[in-house]
Amino acid sequence: MNLKDPETEQFANVVSPTITARHTMSIAPIHPEIAITPFAAQTSFRLGAVIVCHAVVDFFSFLFIPLISVIEGHLKLTPAQGAMVIAVGSICSGLIQPTTAWICDRFNTRLPGVLGLLCAGFGALLVGQVQTFGQLLLLQVIASAGVGAFHPVAAAATGKLGGSRRSLALSGFYMAGMLGGMSGNVMFPVWVQGVGQGNAGVGLRSLAWAMIGAVVFTIVLQVAIGRLDHKNRRAHGEVPPPHIPHRWRSVWLLYAGNAVRFTVNSSMMLLVARWTEMEAVARAGSLELSDSLRGQASIHNGPLQAAMQLGAGGAAMVAGAFVAQKHERASLVLCPLLGALAIALFPLTRGLDSATASLVAAGIVSVIVGIGSGALVPMTIGMAQRLLPDHTSLASGLMLGGAWTVAAIGPPLAQLAVKHTGFANACLMIGALTAASGVLALWLRCPESGEGGPGGAACPVVGGTPLLSPERADS
C-alpha cells in the first residue's frame, strides 16, 4: 500500500484502521491519526497549490472579456467581431477539455493540465502585439485552449486530494477560480488604462510582464501534481453493470444543465459589456462610442463581470459546505429560477438618478445572476465524479469544457438579440433560458425505479438511496 496516495490513506482509515497501523509501525506509534499526519500535510500542500493555480489560470482567462471594448477600438473591430472573439474562447476552451481528460485518464498523466497553465499566459504575453482580427483569433485559440486543458486535470486532482470532503474541496477550487477571474476582470482594465494613459497599444503591450507569473506557477503545479497517481484503484468493479446506463443518463442530464447555464453565463458577459457601453454613451450625452468612452466602459465592465463571479463563487462555497446530497436536485432547480428573475430585471438598472446608483444596482443584480448561472458548477462536477469514479477527469471535462463548448453560441446570439429586438428583450430571452435549466433538473431520477420525468423517485445522487455506499460516496 502506498500511503503517499491520499486516496489510499483515506480508504485505509475508513475501511480498515488496523491496516494503517500495521503499515506505519516503523515510522509512528500504532495510531491511525498520528500515522498519516506527514502525508496529510503533503496532501494539504498539493491541494492548496492546485487551488491557487486555478486562481492564476482564471486570472488569465479573463483577459479579453473586460478589455473587449478597448481591443475593438484598438484594432478597429466591429461589435460582431468582438462577440466572435469571446465565442472562440468558449469553443476552444470547451472542445479541448474532454479530449485532454480522456488522454489523462488513458495514459495516467497530469502533464496536459500543467502545460495548459503555461499556454494561458500567452494571451497576456502577445495581446499587445497582434495587429489584425485573424491574429487576435489565433491568440485567443492558444490561450483559451490552455485554460481548457488545465481545468479537467486540476478538478480531478482536487477531487482526489479532497478525499471524503470532495464537495468542499471542489467548492474551494471553484471559488479560487472565481477570485482569480474577478481579479483579472478588475486589474486588466486598470492596468491597461494606468500604463497606457489613453494609449491602448502601450497598455496592452505592457501586459507581457504577467507571463512571468504564468511560468512560476506552472512549475509549482508540476511539483504539486506531476507525480500524483491518476487512477482510482477502488473504482474497478464497484459499479454494478445494470447501473452503468442509468449513471450515464444522469451524467448527460447534468451535462445538459451545465451547457444551458454556461450559455447563459457567456451571454451575460456580452450583455454586461454592452450595458457599460450604453451607460457610458448615455451619461456623456454622446451619439457615438469614442475611444475614451470605451476605456470608461471597460473600467465599469470589469467590476460587473467580477460581481457575477463573486455570486457564483460565494454561493458555491456555501453549497459545498452546507448542501447535503439529498438536496442537490432542489438546488439545481431553484438557483436558476433566481438567476432568471435577476436577468429579467437587469435592463431596469440603466438610467437611474446617478451613474453610481445604476452601477450599484447592476452590481447587485450581477451577483444574483452569478448565483443562478454558475454557483452549482462544482456540485455538478462532484456528482459526475461520484457517478463515474474511474473516469474523474472525463467527468470533470464533460461538466466543465464539454458544457462550455456549447456556451460559444451565447455571445453571438446575445449580440443578434440586442441588435434585432433590443437590450431588454435580449435579457428576457436569456432569463427564460436560465429558467429552462432549472426545469431540466427535475428529470434527474432514480436508476432503480426506471422512472423519468417529474413525479418519479428521487435520483440517488440528489436524494433517496445513494448509488455509492456512504463511506465511499465522496471518494
Kinemage of the C-alpha trace (Angstrom):
@kinemage 1
@onewidth
@group {chain A} dominant
@subgroup {mainchain}
@vectorlist {calphas} color= white
{ca met a 1} P 0.000 0.000 0.000
{ca asn a 2} L 1.327 3.407 -0.998
{ca leu a 3} L 0.419 5.666 1.916
{ca lys a 4} L 1.549 8.730 -0.022
{ca asp a 5} L -1.540 8.346 -2.175
{ca pro a 6} L -4.186 10.437 -0.350
{ca glu a 7} L -6.986 8.274 -1.670
{ca thr a 8} L -5.315 5.120 -0.361
{ca glu a 9} L -4.793 6.814 3.019
{ca gln a 10} L -8.465 7.663 3.243
{ca phe a 11} L -9.538 4.138 2.260
{ca ala a 12} L -7.213 2.609 4.841
{ca asn a 13} L -8.604 4.747 7.642
{ca val a 14} L -12.280 4.377 6.734
{ca val a 15} L -12.390 0.691 5.856
{ca ser a 16} L -9.651 -0.855 7.966
{ca pro a 17} L -7.771 1.279 10.520
{ca thr a 18} L -5.700 -1.738 11.523
{ca ile a 19} L -4.147 -1.777 8.067
{ca thr a 20} L -2.898 1.757 8.580
{ca ala a 21} L -1.349 0.840 11.909
{ca arg a 22} L 0.311 -2.282 10.551
{ca his a 23} L 1.883 -0.393 7.638
{ca thr a 24} L 3.118 2.551 9.673
{ca met a 25} L 4.684 0.839 12.698
{ca ser a 26} L 8.163 1.693 11.504
{ca ile a 27} L 7.549 5.423 11.310
{ca ala a 28} L 4.984 6.199 14.024
{ca pro a 29} L 3.139 4.775 17.018
{ca ile a 30} L 0.204 2.484 16.331
{ca his a 31} L -2.418 5.198 15.984
{ca pro a 32} L -4.100 5.882 12.641
{ca glu a 33} L -4.361 9.654 13.017
{ca ile a 34} L -0.723 10.070 14.043
{ca ala a 35} L 0.432 7.716 11.322
{ca ile a 36} L -0.987 9.746 8.425
{ca thr a 37} L -0.046 13.200 9.721
{ca pro a 38} L 3.055 13.700 7.482
{ca phe a 39} L 1.144 12.598 4.425
{ca ala a 40} L -1.867 14.744 5.352
{ca ala a 41} L 0.451 17.754 5.394
{ca gln a 42} L 1.789 16.797 1.972
{ca thr a 43} L -1.759 16.422 0.677
{ca ser a 44} L -2.684 19.842 2.046
{ca phe a 45} L 0.226 21.426 0.183
{ca arg a 46} L -0.754 19.725 -3.045
{ca leu a 47} L -4.403 20.680 -2.692
{ca gly a 48} L -3.526 24.264 -1.821
{ca ala a 49} L -1.171 24.520 -4.798
{ca val a 50} L -3.824 23.274 -7.232
{ca ile a 51} L -6.400 25.693 -5.832
{ca val a 52} L -4.021 28.668 -6.083
{ca cys a 53} L -3.035 27.694 -9.630
{ca his a 54} L -6.712 27.651 -10.550
{ca ala a 55} L -6.926 31.270 -9.439
{ca val a 56} L -3.919 32.074 -11.656
{ca val a 57} L -5.369 30.325 -14.713
{ca asp a 58} L -8.735 32.042 -14.379
{ca phe a 59} L -6.970 35.371 -13.875
{ca phe a 60} L -5.530 34.936 -17.374
{ca ser a 61} L -8.784 33.535 -18.771
{ca phe a 62} L -10.475 36.907 -18.172
{ca leu a 63} L -8.026 38.921 -20.221
{ca phe a 64} L -10.158 39.532 -23.308
{ca ile a 65} L -13.638 39.944 -21.806
{ca pro a 66} L -13.174 43.140 -19.739
{ca leu a 67} L -10.903 44.603 -22.427
{ca ile a 68} L -13.086 43.686 -25.408
{ca ser a 69} L -14.285 47.238 -25.961
{ca val a 70} L -10.701 48.576 -25.790
{ca ile a 71} L -9.457 45.855 -28.150
{ca glu a 72} L -12.315 46.546 -30.572
{ca gly a 73} L -11.314 50.204 -30.700
{ca his a 74} L -7.583 49.469 -30.937
{ca leu a 75} L -7.937 47.002 -33.840
{ca lys a 76} L -10.960 48.724 -35.405
{ca leu a 77} L -13.190 45.663 -34.953
{ca thr a 78} L -16.968 45.564 -35.267
{ca pro a 79} L -19.179 44.541 -32.300
{ca ala a 80} L -19.913 41.267 -34.118
{ca gln a 81} L -16.172 40.536 -34.369
{ca gly a 82} L -15.771 41.295 -30.669
{ca ala a 83} L -18.554 38.833 -29.860
{ca met a 84} L -16.816 36.269 -32.079
{ca val a 85} L -13.575 36.626 -30.094
{ca ile a 86} L -15.430 35.758 -26.894
{ca ala a 87} L -17.232 32.877 -28.623
{ca val a 88} L -13.990 31.407 -29.996
{ca gly a 89} L -12.617 31.389 -26.463
{ca ser a 90} L -15.575 29.325 -25.295
{ca ile a 91} L -15.255 26.896 -28.220
{ca cys a 92} L -11.534 26.251 -27.822
{ca ser a 93} L -11.599 26.084 -24.049
{ca gly a 94} L -14.523 23.706 -24.173
{ca leu a 95} L -13.558 21.401 -27.038
{ca ile a 96} L -10.139 20.585 -25.657
{ca gln a 97} L -11.362 19.554 -22.196
{ca pro a 98} L -12.977 16.168 -22.934
{ca thr a 99} L -10.035 15.286 -25.200
{ca thr a 100} L -7.494 16.270 -22.561
{ca ala a 101} L -9.493 14.411 -19.913
{ca trp a 102} L -9.525 11.216 -21.989
{ca ile a 103} L -5.771 11.420 -22.591
{ca cys a 104} L -5.094 11.917 -18.887
{ca asp a 105} L -7.370 9.035 -17.847
{ca arg a 106} L -5.974 6.769 -20.568
{ca phe a 107} L -2.259 7.433 -20.005
{ca asn a 108} L -2.342 8.244 -16.267
{ca thr a 109} L -0.756 11.687 -16.630
{ca arg a 110} L -1.363 15.263 -15.486
{ca leu a 111} L 1.029 16.906 -17.960
{ca pro a 112} L -1.604 18.447 -20.299
{ca gly a 113} L -3.058 20.400 -17.400
{ca val a 114} L 0.346 21.692 -16.344
{ca leu a 115} L 1.201 22.830 -19.871
{ca gly a 116} L -2.249 24.399 -20.118
{ca leu a 117} L -1.385 26.886 -17.387
{ca leu a 118} L 1.672 27.971 -19.348
{ca cys a 119} L -0.326 28.425 -22.563
{ca ala a 120} L -2.921 30.502 -20.715
{ca gly a 121} L -0.271 33.141 -20.094
{ca phe a 122} L 0.429 33.600 -23.813
{ca gly a 123} L -2.695 35.744 -24.154
{ca ala a 124} L -1.201 38.425 -21.911
{ca leu a 125} L 2.239 37.991 -23.465
{ca leu a 126} L 1.124 38.696 -27.030
{ca val a 127} L -2.175 40.625 -26.920
{ca gly a 128} L -0.308 43.907 -27.394
{ca gln a 129} L 1.483 42.581 -30.471
{ca val a 130} L -1.498 41.491 -32.583
{ca gln a 131} L -2.438 43.785 -35.453
{ca thr a 132} L -5.338 42.028 -37.181
{ca phe a 133} L -8.559 40.257 -36.303
{ca gly a 134} L -7.112 36.947 -37.535
{ca gln a 135} L -4.073 37.259 -35.289
{ca leu a 136} L -6.319 38.060 -32.346
{ca leu a 137} L -8.418 34.944 -33.000
{ca leu a 138} L -5.291 32.768 -33.209
{ca leu a 139} L -4.036 34.134 -29.904
{ca gln a 140} L -7.428 33.520 -28.320
{ca val a 141} L -7.323 29.918 -29.594
{ca ile a 142} L -3.927 29.269 -27.963
{ca ala a 143} L -4.694 30.963 -24.657
{ca ser a 144} L -8.198 29.562 -24.220
{ca ala a 145} L -7.076 26.053 -25.205
{ca gly a 146} L -4.510 26.272 -22.418
{ca val a 147} L -7.177 27.378 -19.955
{ca gly a 148} L -9.355 24.477 -21.070
{ca ala a 149} L -6.589 21.871 -20.787
{ca phe a 150} L -5.919 22.888 -17.194
{ca his a 151} L -9.439 22.545 -15.809
{ca pro a 152} L -10.398 18.838 -16.019
{ca val a 153} L -6.959 17.748 -14.870
{ca ala a 154} L -6.928 20.141 -11.922
{ca ala a 155} L -10.554 19.392 -10.983
{ca ala a 156} L -9.864 15.641 -10.959
{ca ala a 157} L -6.738 16.174 -8.833
{ca thr a 158} L -8.750 18.333 -6.431
{ca gly a 159} L -11.431 15.673 -6.071
{ca lys a 160} L -8.812 13.010 -5.384
{ca leu a 161} L -6.877 15.136 -2.899
{ca gly a 162} L -10.106 16.243 -1.190
{ca gly a 163} L -10.902 12.689 -0.150
{ca ser a 164} L -14.053 12.479 1.964
{ca arg a 165} L -14.544 16.244 1.616
{ca arg a 166} L -14.636 16.161 -2.169
{ca ser a 167} L -17.572 18.572 -2.473
{ca leu a 168} L -15.994 21.150 -0.180
{ca ala a 169} L -12.595 20.828 -1.889
{ca leu a 170} L -14.187 21.330 -5.304
{ca ser a 171} L -16.107 24.338 -3.999
{ca gly a 172} L -12.856 25.845 -2.761
{ca phe a 173} L -11.256 25.082 -6.121
{ca tyr a 174} L -14.161 26.774 -7.883
{ca met a 175} L -14.147 29.793 -5.568
{ca ala a 176} L -10.429 30.270 -6.182
{ca gly a 177} L -11.145 30.352 -9.902
{ca met a 178} L -13.844 32.942 -9.328
{ca leu a 179} L -11.458 35.081 -7.263
{ca gly a 180} L -8.812 34.794 -9.963
{ca gly a 181} L -11.334 35.760 -12.632
{ca met a 182} L -12.571 38.668 -10.527
{ca ser a 183} L -9.004 39.886 -10.143
{ca gly a 184} L -8.427 39.657 -13.888
{ca asn a 185} L -11.677 41.474 -14.642
{ca val a 186} L -10.736 44.353 -12.360
{ca met a 187} L -6.962 44.503 -12.791
{ca phe a 188} L -6.553 44.155 -16.558
{ca pro a 189} L -8.599 47.277 -17.448
{ca val a 190} L -6.968 49.288 -14.647
{ca trp a 191} L -3.524 48.067 -15.733
{ca val a 192} L -4.069 48.969 -19.397
{ca gln a 193} L -5.575 52.366 -18.617
{ca gly a 194} L -2.955 53.202 -15.979
{ca val a 195} L 0.091 52.222 -18.005
{ca gly a 196} L -1.236 53.321 -21.378
{ca gln a 197} L -2.562 56.704 -20.200
{ca gly a 198} L -5.026 56.724 -23.078
{ca asn a 199} L -2.750 54.816 -25.484
{ca ala a 200} L -4.344 51.366 -25.761
{ca gly a 201} L -1.385 49.882 -27.640
{ca val a 202} L 1.109 50.792 -24.923
{ca gly a 203} L -1.184 49.489 -22.202
{ca leu a 204} L -1.850 46.202 -23.975
{ca arg a 205} L 1.847 45.591 -24.691
{ca ser a 206} L 2.717 46.108 -21.023
{ca leu a 207} L 0.637 43.036 -20.108
{ca ala a 208} L 3.508 40.848 -21.325
{ca trp a 209} L 5.098 41.114 -17.867
{ca ala a 210} L 2.300 38.927 -16.484
{ca met a 211} L 3.840 35.953 -18.304
{ca ile a 212} L 6.451 35.706 -15.537
{ca gly a 213} L 3.714 34.681 -13.109
{ca ala a 214} L 2.454 32.035 -15.530
{ca val a 215} L 5.908 30.440 -15.695
{ca val a 216} L 6.372 30.432 -11.913
{ca phe a 217} L 3.012 28.830 -11.178
{ca thr a 218} L 3.470 26.265 -13.938
{ca ile a 219} L 6.499 24.999 -12.016
{ca val a 220} L 4.508 24.998 -8.761
{ca leu a 221} L 1.707 22.965 -10.356
{ca gln a 222} L 4.126 20.406 -11.781
{ca val a 223} L 5.689 19.910 -8.350
{ca ala a 224} L 2.247 19.529 -6.752
{ca ile a 225} L 0.522 17.080 -9.110
{ca gly a 226} L 3.072 15.913 -11.659
{ca arg a 227} L 3.555 12.588 -9.868
{ca leu a 228} L 0.097 12.256 -8.367
{ca asp a 229} L -1.426 8.919 -9.374
{ca his a 230} L -4.351 9.467 -11.700
{ca lys a 231} L -6.192 6.197 -11.304
{ca asn a 232} L -8.919 5.460 -8.761
{ca arg a 233} L -7.888 1.990 -7.653
{ca arg a 234} L -11.137 1.364 -5.811
{ca ala a 235} L -13.427 2.140 -8.719
{ca his a 236} L -12.870 -1.018 -10.769
{ca gly a 237} L -15.719 -3.431 -10.384
{ca glu a 238} L -17.628 -1.261 -7.901
{ca val a 239} L -20.390 -0.160 -10.265
{ca pro a 240} L -22.932 -2.952 -10.921
{ca pro a 241} L -23.375 -3.351 -14.699
{ca pro a 242} L -27.146 -2.661 -14.563
{ca his a 243} L -26.401 0.758 -13.043
{ca ile a 244} L -23.979 1.919 -15.728
{ca pro a 245} L -26.562 3.127 -18.314
{ca his a 246} L -28.512 4.936 -15.591
{ca arg a 247} L -25.365 6.611 -14.336
{ca trp a 248} L -24.544 7.854 -17.819
{ca arg a 249} L -28.115 9.104 -18.198
{ca ser a 250} L -27.690 11.173 -15.041
{ca val a 251} L -24.303 12.435 -16.258
{ca trp a 252} L -25.806 13.594 -19.560
{ca leu a 253} L -28.636 15.367 -17.737
{ca leu a 254} L -26.075 17.155 -15.585
{ca tyr a 255} L -24.111 17.992 -18.737
{ca ala a 256} L -27.177 19.438 -20.461
{ca gly a 257} L -27.978 21.619 -17.453
{ca asn a 258} L -24.430 22.933 -17.298
{ca ala a 259} L -24.426 23.591 -21.050
{ca val a 260} L -27.515 25.784 -20.695
{ca arg a 261} L -26.188 27.628 -17.635
{ca phe a 262} L -22.787 28.203 -19.265
{ca thr a 263} L -24.551 29.570 -22.341
{ca val a 264} L -26.401 31.969 -20.072
{ca asn a 265} L -23.137 32.928 -18.397
{ca ser a 266} L -21.318 33.649 -21.666
{ca ser a 267} L -24.333 35.594 -22.953
{ca met a 268} L -24.361 37.742 -19.834
{ca met a 269} L -20.657 38.501 -20.258
{ca leu a 270} L -21.530 40.108 -23.573
{ca leu a 271} L -24.692 41.809 -22.305
{ca val a 272} L -22.866 43.293 -19.314
{ca ala a 273} L -20.198 44.703 -21.657
{ca arg a 274} L -22.890 46.265 -23.848
{ca trp a 275} L -24.652 47.653 -20.759
{ca thr a 276} L -21.495 49.535 -19.750
{ca glu a 277} L -21.115 50.927 -23.273
{ca met a 278} L -24.722 52.149 -23.390
{ca glu a 279} L -24.364 53.714 -19.941
{ca ala a 280} L -21.119 55.474 -20.901
{ca val a 281} L -22.648 56.918 -24.075
{ca ala a 282} L -25.886 57.970 -22.358
{ca arg a 283} L -24.163 59.611 -19.360
{ca ala a 284} L -21.807 61.513 -21.661
{ca gly a 285} L -24.671 62.690 -23.873
{ca ser a 286} L -22.736 61.412 -26.864
{ca leu a 287} L -24.010 59.937 -30.093
{ca glu a 288} L -21.098 57.545 -30.638
{ca leu a 289} L -18.795 55.282 -28.642
{ca ser a 290} L -15.422 57.040 -28.732
{ca asp a 291} L -12.133 55.506 -27.592
{ca ser a 292} L -12.273 57.429 -24.320
{ca leu a 293} L -15.795 56.170 -23.646
{ca arg a 294} L -14.677 52.624 -24.452
{ca gly a 295} L -11.979 52.966 -21.808
{ca gln a 296} L -14.525 54.249 -19.307
{ca ala a 297} L -16.878 51.377 -20.157
{ca ser a 298} L -14.104 48.823 -19.621
{ca ile a 299} L -13.399 50.231 -16.140
{ca his a 300} L -17.052 49.571 -15.203
{ca asn a 301} L -17.282 46.331 -17.146
{ca gly a 302} L -14.577 44.633 -15.084
{ca pro a 303} L -16.251 45.068 -11.672
{ca leu a 304} L -19.632 43.941 -13.017
{ca gln a 305} L -18.083 40.809 -14.531
{ca ala a 306} L -16.365 40.278 -11.183
{ca ala a 307} L -19.705 40.666 -9.384
{ca met a 308} L -21.119 37.751 -11.363
{ca gln a 309} L -18.123 35.653 -10.371
{ca leu a 310} L -18.455 36.714 -6.756
{ca gly a 311} L -22.045 35.484 -6.727
{ca ala a 312} L -21.094 32.204 -8.378
{ca gly a 313} L -18.036 31.530 -6.222
{ca gly a 314} L -19.520 32.632 -2.906
{ca ala a 315} L -22.696 30.617 -3.372
{ca ala a 316} L -20.618 27.623 -4.493
{ca met a 317} L -18.692 27.674 -1.208
{ca val a 318} L -21.932 27.811 0.756
{ca ala a 319} L -23.406 24.958 -1.273
{ca gly a 320} L -20.279 22.832 -0.882
{ca ala a 321} L -20.233 23.305 2.874
{ca phe a 322} L -23.926 23.041 3.726
{ca val a 323} L -25.984 21.418 0.943
{ca ala a 324} L -26.440 17.689 1.565
{ca gln a 325} L -26.579 15.249 -1.327
{ca lys a 326} L -30.313 14.742 -0.830
{ca his a 327} L -30.871 18.458 -1.501
{ca glu a 328} L -28.690 18.745 -4.600
{ca arg a 329} L -31.547 18.392 -7.085
{ca ala a 330} L -33.616 21.056 -5.326
{ca ser a 331} L -30.655 23.419 -5.574
{ca leu a 332} L -30.298 22.688 -9.286
{ca val a 333} L -33.955 23.634 -9.747
{ca leu a 334} L -34.223 26.748 -7.553
{ca cys a 335} L -30.936 28.583 -8.212
{ca pro a 336} L -31.535 29.035 -11.970
{ca leu a 337} L -35.039 30.367 -11.281
{ca leu a 338} L -33.499 33.026 -9.033
{ca gly a 339} L -30.972 33.883 -11.734
{ca ala a 340} L -33.705 34.122 -14.382
{ca leu a 341} L -35.532 36.750 -12.345
{ca ala a 342} L -32.348 38.797 -11.907
{ca ile a 343} L -31.566 38.717 -15.649
{ca ala a 344} L -35.089 39.893 -16.491
{ca leu a 345} L -34.616 42.862 -14.131
{ca phe a 346} L -31.141 43.773 -15.406
{ca pro a 347} L -32.308 46.363 -18.016
{ca leu a 348} L -34.077 48.320 -15.261
{ca thr a 349} L -30.699 49.245 -13.740
{ca arg a 350} L -29.939 51.625 -16.627
{ca gly a 351} L -30.634 55.333 -16.466
{ca leu a 352} L -31.117 55.707 -12.700
{ca asp a 353} L -30.684 59.066 -10.953
{ca ser a 354} L -26.900 58.811 -10.951
{ca ala a 355} L -24.212 56.735 -12.600
{ca thr a 356} L -23.243 55.377 -9.200
{ca ala a 357} L -26.795 54.245 -8.469
{ca ser a 358} L -27.002 52.436 -11.801
{ca leu a 359} L -23.624 50.788 -11.267
{ca val a 360} L -24.502 49.621 -7.737
{ca ala a 361} L -27.879 48.282 -8.859
{ca ala a 362} L -26.275 46.483 -11.793
{ca gly a 363} L -23.634 45.053 -9.466
{ca ile a 364} L -26.259 43.629 -7.099
{ca val a 365} L -28.174 42.094 -9.981
{ca ser a 366} L -24.928 40.696 -11.405
{ca val a 367} L -24.180 38.891 -8.143
{ca ile a 368} L -27.597 37.201 -8.276
{ca val a 369} L -27.089 36.354 -11.949
{ca gly a 370} L -23.826 34.644 -10.971
{ca ile a 371} L -25.618 32.598 -8.333
{ca gly a 372} L -28.178 31.433 -10.864
{ca ser a 373} L -25.788 30.645 -13.703
{ca gly a 374} L -22.588 29.463 -12.036
{ca ala a 375} L -22.896 28.596 -8.352
{ca leu a 376} L -23.733 24.927 -8.855
{ca val a 377} L -20.901 24.003 -11.217
{ca pro a 378} L -18.714 22.371 -8.510
{ca met a 379} L -21.755 20.485 -7.239
{ca thr a 380} L -22.341 19.002 -10.689
{ca ile a 381} L -18.640 18.124 -11.006
{ca gly a 382} L -18.747 16.250 -7.697
{ca met a 383} L -21.936 14.454 -8.708
{ca ala a 384} L -20.440 13.407 -12.051
{ca gln a 385} L -17.212 12.218 -10.397
{ca arg a 386} L -19.226 10.072 -7.984
{ca leu a 387} L -21.184 8.610 -10.885
{ca leu a 388} L -18.013 7.870 -12.906
{ca pro a 389} L -15.410 7.095 -10.204
{ca asp a 390} L -12.820 5.634 -12.582
{ca his a 391} L -13.145 8.447 -15.111
{ca thr a 392} L -12.960 11.528 -12.921
{ca ser a 393} L -11.076 13.629 -15.484
{ca leu a 394} L -13.638 12.726 -18.138
{ca ala a 395} L -16.476 13.522 -15.749
{ca ser a 396} L -14.863 16.863 -14.909
{ca gly a 397} L -14.174 17.591 -18.569
{ca leu a 398} L -17.790 16.979 -19.539
{ca met a 399} L -19.165 19.152 -16.739
{ca leu a 400} L -16.692 21.955 -17.496
{ca gly a 401} L -15.328 22.086 -21.029
{ca gly a 402} L -17.824 19.798 -22.677
{ca ala a 403} L -20.626 22.034 -21.472
{ca trp a 404} L -18.653 25.239 -22.028
{ca thr a 405} L -18.240 24.398 -25.722
{ca val a 406} L -21.978 24.836 -26.202
{ca ala a 407} L -21.718 28.215 -24.468
{ca ala a 408} L -19.858 29.539 -27.514
{ca ile a 409} L -23.227 30.260 -29.126
{ca gly a 410} L -24.146 32.628 -26.281
{ca pro a 411} L -22.315 35.878 -27.190
{ca pro a 412} L -23.203 35.884 -30.913
{ca leu a 413} L -26.844 35.071 -30.182
{ca ala a 414} L -26.979 37.706 -27.469
{ca gln a 415} L -25.479 40.277 -29.859
{ca leu a 416} L -28.052 39.364 -32.517
{ca ala a 417} L -30.859 39.612 -29.972
{ca val a 418} L -29.707 43.073 -28.890
{ca lys a 419} L -29.425 44.236 -32.495
{ca his a 420} L -32.813 42.970 -33.668
{ca thr a 421} L -35.018 43.016 -30.546
{ca gly a 422} L -33.361 45.472 -28.165
{ca phe a 423} L -31.423 45.083 -24.940
{ca ala a 424} L -34.450 44.467 -22.671
{ca asn a 425} L -35.896 41.711 -24.856
{ca ala a 426} L -32.483 40.068 -25.138
{ca cys a 427} L -32.337 39.882 -21.349
{ca leu a 428} L -35.809 38.335 -21.215
{ca met a 429} L -34.723 35.642 -23.679
{ca ile a 430} L -31.600 34.797 -21.682
{ca gly a 431} L -33.648 34.774 -18.471
{ca ala a 432} L -36.062 32.254 -19.960
{ca leu a 433} L -33.119 30.056 -20.962
{ca thr a 434} L -31.846 30.186 -17.378
{ca ala a 435} L -35.204 29.032 -16.017
{ca ala a 436} L -35.201 26.156 -18.517
{ca ser a 437} L -32.006 24.762 -16.981
{ca gly a 438} L -33.780 24.565 -13.615
{ca val a 439} L -36.740 22.728 -15.113
{ca leu a 440} L -34.325 20.264 -16.734
{ca ala a 441} L -33.043 19.199 -13.296
{ca leu a 442} L -36.482 17.780 -12.470
{ca trp a 443} L -35.663 14.828 -14.729
{ca leu a 444} L -32.840 13.529 -12.524
{ca arg a 445} L -34.349 10.225 -11.392
{ca cys a 446} L -33.545 7.010 -9.542
{ca pro a 447} L -31.909 4.345 -11.766
{ca glu a 448} L -33.564 1.518 -9.870
{ca ser a 449} L -37.055 2.937 -10.369
{ca gly a 450} L -36.859 3.078 -14.130
{ca glu a 451} L -38.994 6.199 -13.956
{ca gly a 452} L -38.240 9.520 -15.560
{ca gly a 453} L -39.683 12.977 -15.554
{ca pro a 454} L -41.327 14.852 -12.705
{ca gly a 455} L -43.039 12.632 -10.186
{ca gly a 456} L -40.568 9.742 -10.251
{ca ala a 457} L -38.377 8.598 -7.396
{ca ala a 458} L -35.578 10.903 -6.377
{ca cys a 459} L -32.264 10.347 -8.083
{ca pro a 460} L -29.737 8.715 -5.750
{ca val a 461} L -27.176 11.416 -6.414
{ca val a 462} L -29.606 14.064 -5.191
{ca gly a 463} L -31.781 12.155 -2.768
{ca gly a 464} L -33.028 8.706 -1.798
{ca thr a 465} L -30.679 5.719 -1.592
{ca pro a 466} L -27.131 6.557 -2.713
{ca leu a 467} L -25.647 4.658 -5.628
{ca leu a 468} L -22.359 4.599 -3.719
{ca ser a 469} L -22.091 3.293 -0.199
{ca pro a 470} L -21.960 6.073 2.438
{ca glu a 471} L -18.279 5.720 3.206
{ca arg a 472} L -17.404 5.930 -0.489
{ca ala a 473} L -19.925 8.438 -1.720
{ca asp a 474} L -17.338 11.199 -1.795
{ca ser a 475} L -14.311 9.128 -2.673
